[in-house]
Amino acid sequence: YKIESKPFRNNHRDQIKLVSNFDWLDFDSLSALDEEFEDILKKNDHIKKERRDVLSAALGARVKNLRQIVMDQTRTRSPDYDGFHR
């Protein structure tokens, strides 16, 4: 993910690292966000299926990437974390 991101850091991953607490974020509610987004886009006759598919997949990938970043940050900040992924 080398997509440019602003205003605080140059990329999404580094920008997310600025967040110290993700307790407010409910990943279960984001699990089908890409499908809901595609349904919304289907209502616009000017967006072709190929573009809808790309946009929906990109959103799904962004949510997945965010989940991984949060899991990585939680592991490294946890006092019980010993440095090994399980």
Secondary structure, 3 states (H helix, E strand, C coil): CCCECCCCCCEHHHHHCCCCCCCCCCHHHHCCHHHHHHHHHHCCCCCCHHHHHHHHHHHHHHHHHHHHHHHHHHHHHCCCCCCCCC
